[in-house]
Amino acid sequence: MQRRARHGNADVMNTLDHIGLNVSDYAKSKGFYEKALAPLGITAVMEFGTACGFGRDGKPDFWIGHGVTSFQKEEQLRPITPIHVCFAARTRAEVGAFHAAAVAAGGREFGAPGLRPEYHANYYGAFMLDPDGHNIEAATHTP
């Protein structure tokens, strides 16, 4: 059985330590994420050149970066393949604030804040597309 850590009132995955994604315009994406994630209490906590780690309480668990890393080749960066990342919101109000901040930061709405009963009865989330088309979500599982 998978054990889950607690973060406030929400369960948080404990199988991933951090995730990173490539962006085509570092400054634009960094600005987007600084604004969109602020309502969730997630801030930029570490930066190396054109890579920035975001997190809570000083731990960077979401990274964005531009350019080739040690495990990539230049040709692997030509297409940016959009992925999905969901950030843990602590309340439904945080989900709404994330949505509003992401829209104000230039994100494209991909699903307004609301219940998603097809996932489970208390799944409340909002979906946004970032400047590269990555599907960025904030969700809570509390009533």
ABEGO torsion letter per residue (X at the ends): XBBBBBBEABBBBAABABBBBBBABAAAAAAAAAAAAAAAGBBBABBBEABBBBBBGGBBABBBBBEBBAABBAAAAABBBBBBBBBBBABAAAAAAAAAAAAAAGBBBAEBBEBBAAABAABBBBBBBBAAGBBBBBBBABX
